Amino acid sequence: YNLFKYIYDISKDTTTLFISHRMGSTFYSDVIIALEQGEIKEIGNYEKLMKENGLYKKMYDLQSKYYTWCDYDIVIIDFGVSLSHPRISNANISGITIMNYGCFTIMPDIDDEIGHGTAICEIILRHDKFAKIFMIKLFNKNTSFIDENLLAYSLNYIYENINCKLINISLGVNYLKDEDELYSICSKIIENGTTIISSFENNDAISYPAFFDNVVGVVSG
């Protein structure tokens, strides 16, 4: 994680060529070029190439059989986390940012601009200082609404890539265009033995996934 964050940080204002034979190492890239015997077979980002079911997807699936995905105690979906905060600077925390810019984009920068995600991590670590936490940052200070497709994608990312005991979602969606999709991915995660906790909106309005019967919904006290 630290290596990829370093590469991302030094590449913000420039073009960086990253060459890897491990497909799982390329999902941070804006553009992925899949080569076979020196010939370009596919071009796109991670999301696009995985949907096309071509060379990249086949190689990714083949290699993933031999990957051991990291186990985490808790996955938090929030505003990110400030890893330099003195109360959590030595904690076992890593993560990614997922944004929807017309297509889903994964980045390693998880810095918390609000402080909410950092506070959640601090509370958890107060009870278990050895907790292994994975942060998925979906929002920044300019976020004005919650994208249900982004939330569903993030939960599906957890389902496919991360083993964890608990998922804490610090948000809610008041209206769903496709309730079945979000409910389905929640069900698959829970069937794997993971508990999902999600907060209702501050005005106690019905919000999802907290309102689902398979999710533990909580309200602010």
ZAPA-88466 format. One record per residue (C-alpha): residue number from 1; residue in one letter; x, y, z. Coordinates in Angstrom, 3 decimals, decimal comma. Layout:
<recs>
rec i = NUM | aa = A | c1 = X | c2 = Y | c3 = Z
...
</recs>
This chain:
<recs>
rec i = 1 | aa = Y | c1 = 0,000 | c2 = 0,000 | c3 = 0,000
rec i = 2 | aa = N | c1 = 2,752 | c2 = 2,470 | c3 = 0,970
rec i = 3 | aa = L | c1 = 4,560 | c2 = 1,806 | c3 = -2,305
rec i = 4 | aa = F | c1 = 1,464 | c2 = 2,483 | c3 = -4,396
rec i = 5 | aa = K | c1 = 0,630 | c2 = 5,615 | c3 = -2,386
rec i = 6 | aa = Y | c1 = 4,163 | c2 = 6,888 | c3 = -2,978
rec i = 7 | aa = I | c1 = 3,883 | c2 = 6,248 | c3 = -6,709
rec i = 8 | aa = Y | c1 = 0,486 | c2 = 7,987 | c3 = -6,780
rec i = 9 | aa = D | c1 = 1,761 | c2 = 11,007 | c3 = -4,838
rec i = 10 | aa = I | c1 = 4,775 | c2 = 11,620 | c3 = -7,091
rec i = 11 | aa = S | c1 = 2,679 | c2 = 11,079 | c3 = -10,230
rec i = 12 | aa = K | c1 = -0,072 | c2 = 13,650 | c3 = -9,619
rec i = 13 | aa = D | c1 = 1,286 | c2 = 16,233 | c3 = -12,066
rec i = 14 | aa = T | c1 = 3,092 | c2 = 13,979 | c3 = -14,480
rec i = 15 | aa = T | c1 = 2,727 | c2 = 10,825 | c3 = -16,532
rec i = 16 | aa = T | c1 = 4,172 | c2 = 7,676 | c3 = -14,952
rec i = 17 | aa = L | c1 = 4,766 | c2 = 4,386 | c3 = -16,737
rec i = 18 | aa = F | c1 = 4,193 | c2 = 1,443 | c3 = -14,391
rec i = 19 | aa = I | c1 = 5,088 | c2 = -2,019 | c3 = -15,715
rec i = 20 | aa = S | c1 = 3,924 | c2 = -5,115 | c3 = -13,867
rec i = 21 | aa = H | c1 = 3,211 | c2 = -8,768 | c3 = -14,559
rec i = 22 | aa = R | c1 = 0,798 | c2 = -8,823 | c3 = -11,595
rec i = 23 | aa = M | c1 = -2,644 | c2 = -7,721 | c3 = -12,716
rec i = 24 | aa = G | c1 = -3,719 | c2 = -6,889 | c3 = -9,171
rec i = 25 | aa = S | c1 = -0,980 | c2 = -4,247 | c3 = -8,948
rec i = 26 | aa = T | c1 = -2,433 | c2 = -2,191 | c3 = -11,796
rec i = 27 | aa = F | c1 = -5,902 | c2 = -1,248 | c3 = -10,546
rec i = 28 | aa = Y | c1 = -4,729 | c2 = 2,208 | c3 = -9,342
rec i = 29 | aa = S | c1 = -3,761 | c2 = 3,125 | c3 = -12,909
rec i = 30 | aa = D | c1 = -5,826 | c2 = 5,618 | c3 = -14,919
rec i = 31 | aa = V | c1 = -5,041 | c2 = 3,734 | c3 = -18,135
rec i = 32 | aa = I | c1 = -4,033 | c2 = 0,063 | c3 = -18,384
rec i = 33 | aa = I | c1 = -2,508 | c2 = -1,348 | c3 = -21,573
rec i = 34 | aa = A | c1 = -2,658 | c2 = -5,145 | c3 = -21,751
rec i = 35 | aa = L | c1 = 0,076 | c2 = -6,651 | c3 = -23,950
rec i = 36 | aa = E | c1 = 0,427 | c2 = -10,139 | c3 = -25,375
rec i = 37 | aa = Q | c1 = 3,682 | c2 = -11,060 | c3 = -27,138
rec i = 38 | aa = G | c1 = 4,439 | c2 = -7,382 | c3 = -27,675
rec i = 39 | aa = E | c1 = 1,029 | c2 = -6,603 | c3 = -29,174
rec i = 40 | aa = I | c1 = -1,534 | c2 = -4,276 | c3 = -27,587
rec i = 41 | aa = K | c1 = -4,693 | c2 = -6,279 | c3 = -26,882
rec i = 42 | aa = E | c1 = -6,710 | c2 = -3,963 | c3 = -24,627
rec i = 43 | aa = I | c1 = -6,684 | c2 = -0,399 | c3 = -23,320
rec i = 44 | aa = G | c1 = -8,812 | c2 = 0,961 | c3 = -20,488
rec i = 45 | aa = N | c1 = -9,020 | c2 = 1,351 | c3 = -16,722
rec i = 46 | aa = Y | c1 = -9,569 | c2 = -1,502 | c3 = -14,252
rec i = 47 | aa = E | c1 = -13,359 | c2 = -1,231 | c3 = -14,293
rec i = 48 | aa = K | c1 = -13,603 | c2 = -1,223 | c3 = -18,103
rec i = 49 | aa = L | c1 = -11,198 | c2 = -4,118 | c3 = -18,666
rec i = 50 | aa = M | c1 = -12,826 | c2 = -6,305 | c3 = -16,020
rec i = 51 | aa = K | c1 = -16,208 | c2 = -5,819 | c3 = -17,716
rec i = 52 | aa = E | c1 = -14,855 | c2 = -6,665 | c3 = -21,178
rec i = 53 | aa = N | c1 = -13,880 | c2 = -10,188 | c3 = -20,080
rec i = 54 | aa = G | c1 = -10,833 | c2 = -10,177 | c3 = -22,350
rec i = 55 | aa = L | c1 = -7,126 | c2 = -10,814 | c3 = -21,823
rec i = 56 | aa = Y | c1 = -6,776 | c2 = -8,606 | c3 = -18,722
rec i = 57 | aa = K | c1 = -9,800 | c2 = -10,169 | c3 = -16,975
rec i = 58 | aa = K | c1 = -8,647 | c2 = -13,699 | c3 = -17,769
rec i = 59 | aa = M | c1 = -5,125 | c2 = -13,012 | c3 = -16,484
rec i = 60 | aa = Y | c1 = -6,483 | c2 = -11,247 | c3 = -13,399
rec i = 61 | aa = D | c1 = -8,763 | c2 = -14,182 | c3 = -12,546
rec i = 62 | aa = L | c1 = -5,971 | c2 = -16,681 | c3 = -13,167
rec i = 63 | aa = Q | c1 = -3,520 | c2 = -14,857 | c3 = -10,903
rec i = 64 | aa = S | c1 = -6,060 | c2 = -14,092 | c3 = -8,196
rec i = 65 | aa = K | c1 = -6,323 | c2 = -17,803 | c3 = -7,408
rec i = 66 | aa = Y | c1 = -2,841 | c2 = -17,541 | c3 = -5,943
rec i = 67 | aa = Y | c1 = -3,241 | c2 = -14,215 | c3 = -4,174
rec i = 68 | aa = T | c1 = -4,026 | c2 = -14,150 | c3 = -0,479
rec i = 69 | aa = W | c1 = -6,217 | c2 = -11,102 | c3 = 0,049
rec i = 70 | aa = C | c1 = -5,557 | c2 = -9,299 | c3 = 3,288
rec i = 71 | aa = D | c1 = -7,746 | c2 = -10,069 | c3 = 6,245
rec i = 72 | aa = Y | c1 = -9,056 | c2 = -7,069 | c3 = 8,177
rec i = 73 | aa = D | c1 = -11,040 | c2 = -6,778 | c3 = 11,359
rec i = 74 | aa = I | c1 = -13,072 | c2 = -3,801 | c3 = 10,154
rec i = 75 | aa = V | c1 = -13,714 | c2 = -2,030 | c3 = 6,863
rec i = 76 | aa = I | c1 = -14,920 | c2 = 1,562 | c3 = 7,244
rec i = 77 | aa = I | c1 = -16,701 | c2 = 3,477 | c3 = 4,473
rec i = 78 | aa = D | c1 = -16,346 | c2 = 7,163 | c3 = 5,312
rec i = 79 | aa = F | c1 = -14,482 | c2 = 10,417 | c3 = 4,553
rec i = 80 | aa = G | c1 = -11,054 | c2 = 8,796 | c3 = 4,840
rec i = 81 | aa = V | c1 = -8,565 | c2 = 8,929 | c3 = 7,702
rec i = 82 | aa = S | c1 = -5,689 | c2 = 11,206 | c3 = 8,722
rec i = 83 | aa = L | c1 = -2,901 | c2 = 8,702 | c3 = 9,293
rec i = 84 | aa = S | c1 = -0,687 | c2 = 11,383 | c3 = 10,844
rec i = 85 | aa = H | c1 = -3,145 | c2 = 12,014 | c3 = 13,696
rec i = 86 | aa = P | c1 = -1,243 | c2 = 11,363 | c3 = 16,962
rec i = 87 | aa = R | c1 = -3,888 | c2 = 9,002 | c3 = 18,337
rec i = 88 | aa = I | c1 = -3,780 | c2 = 6,683 | c3 = 15,335
rec i = 89 | aa = S | c1 = -0,341 | c2 = 7,278 | c3 = 13,809
rec i = 90 | aa = N | c1 = 0,885 | c2 = 3,841 | c3 = 14,897
rec i = 91 | aa = A | c1 = -2,303 | c2 = 1,986 | c3 = 14,052
rec i = 92 | aa = N | c1 = -2,649 | c2 = -0,740 | c3 = 11,432
rec i = 93 | aa = I | c1 = -4,712 | c2 = 1,198 | c3 = 8,882
rec i = 94 | aa = S | c1 = -4,623 | c2 = 1,178 | c3 = 5,092
rec i = 95 | aa = G | c1 = -7,196 | c2 = 1,832 | c3 = 2,403
rec i = 96 | aa = I | c1 = -8,263 | c2 = 3,293 | c3 = -0,923
rec i = 97 | aa = T | c1 = -10,402 | c2 = 6,077 | c3 = -2,342
rec i = 98 | aa = I | c1 = -13,127 | c2 = 5,157 | c3 = -4,823
rec i = 99 | aa = M | c1 = -14,704 | c2 = 7,904 | c3 = -6,913
rec i = 100 | aa = N | c1 = -17,185 | c2 = 7,922 | c3 = -9,778
rec i = 101 | aa = Y | c1 = -15,925 | c2 = 10,187 | c3 = -12,557
rec i = 102 | aa = G | c1 = -18,158 | c2 = 8,650 | c3 = -15,210
rec i = 103 | aa = C | c1 = -16,331 | c2 = 5,421 | c3 = -14,467
rec i = 104 | aa = F | c1 = -15,206 | c2 = 4,095 | c3 = -11,101
rec i = 105 | aa = T | c1 = -11,685 | c2 = 5,174 | c3 = -10,205
rec i = 106 | aa = I | c1 = -9,553 | c2 = 3,704 | c3 = -7,409
rec i = 107 | aa = M | c1 = -6,815 | c2 = 5,822 | c3 = -5,809
rec i = 108 | aa = P | c1 = -4,563 | c2 = 5,303 | c3 = -2,768
rec i = 109 | aa = D | c1 = -5,010 | c2 = 8,771 | c3 = -1,218
rec i = 110 | aa = I | c1 = -7,288 | c2 = 8,371 | c3 = 1,836
rec i = 111 | aa = D | c1 = -6,585 | c2 = 11,632 | c3 = 3,668
rec i = 112 | aa = D | c1 = -9,554 | c2 = 12,820 | c3 = 5,750
rec i = 113 | aa = E | c1 = -10,567 | c2 = 16,422 | c3 = 4,965
rec i = 114 | aa = I | c1 = -13,469 | c2 = 16,443 | c3 = 7,436
rec i = 115 | aa = G | c1 = -12,275 | c2 = 14,498 | c3 = 10,475
rec i = 116 | aa = H | c1 = -15,247 | c2 = 12,128 | c3 = 10,718
rec i = 117 | aa = G | c1 = -13,495 | c2 = 9,014 | c3 = 9,442
rec i = 118 | aa = T | c1 = -10,496 | c2 = 9,727 | c3 = 11,659
rec i = 119 | aa = A | c1 = -12,802 | c2 = 9,998 | c3 = 14,690
rec i = 120 | aa = I | c1 = -14,439 | c2 = 6,651 | c3 = 13,844
rec i = 121 | aa = C | c1 = -11,021 | c2 = 4,980 | c3 = 13,638
rec i = 122 | aa = E | c1 = -9,978 | c2 = 6,544 | c3 = 16,945
rec i = 123 | aa = I | c1 = -13,103 | c2 = 5,222 | c3 = 18,678
rec i = 124 | aa = I | c1 = -12,499 | c2 = 1,709 | c3 = 17,349
rec i = 125 | aa = L | c1 = -8,843 | c2 = 1,760 | c3 = 18,367
rec i = 126 | aa = R | c1 = -9,794 | c2 = 2,955 | c3 = 21,828
rec i = 127 | aa = H | c1 = -11,525 | c2 = -0,415 | c3 = 22,295
rec i = 128 | aa = D | c1 = -8,984 | c2 = -2,508 | c3 = 20,365
rec i = 129 | aa = K | c1 = -5,614 | c2 = -0,875 | c3 = 19,727
rec i = 130 | aa = F | c1 = -4,546 | c2 = -3,837 | c3 = 17,588
rec i = 131 | aa = A | c1 = -7,544 | c2 = -3,689 | c3 = 15,241
rec i = 132 | aa = K | c1 = -6,639 | c2 = -4,014 | c3 = 11,576
rec i = 133 | aa = I | c1 = -8,653 | c2 = -1,396 | c3 = 9,689
rec i = 134 | aa = F | c1 = -9,244 | c2 = -0,845 | c3 = 5,976
rec i = 135 | aa = M | c1 = -10,663 | c2 = 2,575 | c3 = 5,046
rec i = 136 | aa = I | c1 = -12,654 | c2 = 3,141 | c3 = 1,854
rec i = 137 | aa = K | c1 = -12,975 | c2 = 6,862 | c3 = 1,247
rec i = 138 | aa = L | c1 = -16,031 | c2 = 7,778 | c3 = -0,826
rec i = 139 | aa = F | c1 = -16,386 | c2 = 11,446 | c3 = 0,015
rec i = 140 | aa = N | c1 = -14,509 | c2 = 14,686 | c3 = 0,334
rec i = 141 | aa = K | c1 = -15,452 | c2 = 18,110 | c3 = 1,686
rec i = 142 | aa = N | c1 = -17,254 | c2 = 18,941 | c3 = -1,569
rec i = 143 | aa = T | c1 = -19,521 | c2 = 15,878 | c3 = -1,528
rec i = 144 | aa = S | c1 = -23,165 | c2 = 16,993 | c3 = -1,533
rec i = 145 | aa = F | c1 = -24,964 | c2 = 13,682 | c3 = -2,070
rec i = 146 | aa = I | c1 = -24,348 | c2 = 9,941 | c3 = -1,866
rec i = 147 | aa = D | c1 = -24,103 | c2 = 8,000 | c3 = -5,106
rec i = 148 | aa = E | c1 = -25,901 | c2 = 4,663 | c3 = -4,713
rec i = 149 | aa = N | c1 = -23,921 | c2 = 3,154 | c3 = -7,615
rec i = 150 | aa = L | c1 = -20,660 | c2 = 4,137 | c3 = -5,936
rec i = 151 | aa = L | c1 = -21,801 | c2 = 2,589 | c3 = -2,662
rec i = 152 | aa = A | c1 = -22,837 | c2 = -0,648 | c3 = -4,409
rec i = 153 | aa = Y | c1 = -19,517 | c2 = -0,764 | c3 = -6,280
rec i = 154 | aa = S | c1 = -17,590 | c2 = -0,257 | c3 = -3,030
rec i = 155 | aa = L | c1 = -19,466 | c2 = -3,047 | c3 = -1,274
rec i = 156 | aa = N | c1 = -18,880 | c2 = -5,324 | c3 = -4,240
rec i = 157 | aa = Y | c1 = -15,171 | c2 = -4,435 | c3 = -4,091
rec i = 158 | aa = I | c1 = -15,123 | c2 = -5,549 | c3 = -0,453
rec i = 159 | aa = Y | c1 = -16,991 | c2 = -8,753 | c3 = -1,307
rec i = 160 | aa = E | c1 = -14,522 | c2 = -9,676 | c3 = -4,056
rec i = 161 | aa = N | c1 = -11,260 | c2 = -8,582 | c3 = -2,424
rec i = 162 | aa = I | c1 = -11,377 | c2 = -8,273 | c3 = 1,361
rec i = 163 | aa = N | c1 = -12,053 | c2 = -10,677 | c3 = 4,197
rec i = 164 | aa = C | c1 = -13,373 | c2 = -8,828 | c3 = 7,234
rec i = 165 | aa = K | c1 = -15,496 | c2 = -9,321 | c3 = 10,329
rec i = 166 | aa = L | c1 = -17,353 | c2 = -6,013 | c3 = 10,214
rec i = 167 | aa = I | c1 = -18,212 | c2 = -3,236 | c3 = 7,756
rec i = 168 | aa = N | c1 = -19,077 | c2 = 0,173 | c3 = 9,208
rec i = 169 | aa = I | c1 = -20,895 | c2 = 2,505 | c3 = 6,782
rec i = 170 | aa = S | c1 = -21,132 | c2 = 6,093 | c3 = 8,006
rec i = 171 | aa = L | c1 = -23,766 | c2 = 7,183 | c3 = 5,517
rec i = 172 | aa = G | c1 = -27,162 | c2 = 6,556 | c3 = 4,051
rec i = 173 | aa = V | c1 = -29,003 | c2 = 6,868 | c3 = 0,749
rec i = 174 | aa = N | c1 = -32,539 | c2 = 8,216 | c3 = 1,077
rec i = 175 | aa = Y | c1 = -33,800 | c2 = 7,005 | c3 = -2,302
rec i = 176 | aa = L | c1 = -32,714 | c2 = 4,006 | c3 = -4,348
rec i = 177 | aa = K | c1 = -33,305 | c2 = 3,561 | c3 = -8,070
rec i = 178 | aa = D | c1 = -32,247 | c2 = -0,077 | c3 = -7,809
rec i = 179 | aa = E | c1 = -32,956 | c2 = -1,371 | c3 = -4,320
rec i = 180 | aa = D | c1 = -32,418 | c2 = -4,994 | c3 = -5,362
rec i = 181 | aa = E | c1 = -28,797 | c2 = -4,411 | c3 = -6,421
rec i = 182 | aa = L | c1 = -27,731 | c2 = -2,901 | c3 = -3,105
rec i = 183 | aa = Y | c1 = -29,717 | c2 = -5,437 | c3 = -1,077
rec i = 184 | aa = S | c1 = -28,199 | c2 = -8,296 | c3 = -3,063
rec i = 185 | aa = I | c1 = -24,585 | c2 = -7,290 | c3 = -2,455
rec i = 186 | aa = C | c1 = -25,326 | c2 = -6,747 | c3 = 1,249
rec i = 187 | aa = S | c1 = -26,817 | c2 = -10,247 | c3 = 1,398
rec i = 188 | aa = K | c1 = -23,766 | c2 = -11,825 | c3 = -0,269
rec i = 189 | aa = I | c1 = -21,422 | c2 = -10,111 | c3 = 2,175
rec i = 190 | aa = I | c1 = -23,479 | c2 = -11,213 | c3 = 5,174
rec i = 191 | aa = E | c1 = -23,629 | c2 = -14,796 | c3 = 3,890
rec i = 192 | aa = N | c1 = -19,822 | c2 = -14,755 | c3 = 4,068
rec i = 193 | aa = G | c1 = -20,059 | c2 = -14,128 | c3 = 7,807
rec i = 194 | aa = T | c1 = -19,502 | c2 = -10,354 | c3 = 7,819
rec i = 195 | aa = T | c1 = -21,724 | c2 = -8,012 | c3 = 9,829
rec i = 196 | aa = I | c1 = -22,748 | c2 = -4,700 | c3 = 8,215
rec i = 197 | aa = I | c1 = -23,510 | c2 = -1,694 | c3 = 10,408
rec i = 198 | aa = S | c1 = -24,896 | c2 = 1,415 | c3 = 8,721
rec i = 199 | aa = S | c1 = -26,070 | c2 = 4,732 | c3 = 10,096
rec i = 200 | aa = F | c1 = -29,414 | c2 = 6,342 | c3 = 9,358
rec i = 201 | aa = E | c1 = -29,469 | c2 = 9,968 | c3 = 8,273
rec i = 202 | aa = N | c1 = -29,223 | c2 = 12,489 | c3 = 11,109
rec i = 203 | aa = N | c1 = -32,904 | c2 = 13,444 | c3 = 10,671
rec i = 204 | aa = D | c1 = -33,835 | c2 = 9,764 | c3 = 11,305
rec i = 205 | aa = A | c1 = -35,359 | c2 = 9,507 | c3 = 7,822
rec i = 206 | aa = I | c1 = -35,471 | c2 = 6,115 | c3 = 6,110
rec i = 207 | aa = S | c1 = -32,108 | c2 = 5,501 | c3 = 4,497
rec i = 208 | aa = Y | c1 = -30,277 | c2 = 2,585 | c3 = 2,968
rec i = 209 | aa = P | c1 = -28,616 | c2 = 0,228 | c3 = 3,594
rec i = 210 | aa = A | c1 = -29,466 | c2 = 0,883 | c3 = 7,277
rec i = 211 | aa = F | c1 = -33,175 | c2 = 0,173 | c3 = 6,587
rec i = 212 | aa = F | c1 = -32,501 | c2 = -3,286 | c3 = 5,109
rec i = 213 | aa = D | c1 = -33,536 | c2 = -6,204 | c3 = 7,308
rec i = 214 | aa = N | c1 = -30,096 | c2 = -7,827 | c3 = 6,969
rec i = 215 | aa = V | c1 = -28,138 | c2 = -4,721 | c3 = 8,073
rec i = 216 | aa = V | c1 = -27,723 | c2 = -3,338 | c3 = 11,586
rec i = 217 | aa = G | c1 = -29,087 | c2 = 0,201 | c3 = 11,353
rec i = 218 | aa = V | c1 = -28,052 | c2 = 2,742 | c3 = 13,976
rec i = 219 | aa = V | c1 = -29,189 | c2 = 6,275 | c3 = 14,790
rec i = 220 | aa = S | c1 = -27,200 | c2 = 9,048 | c3 = 16,420
rec i = 221 | aa = G | c1 = -27,865 | c2 = 9,399 | c3 = 20,129
</recs>
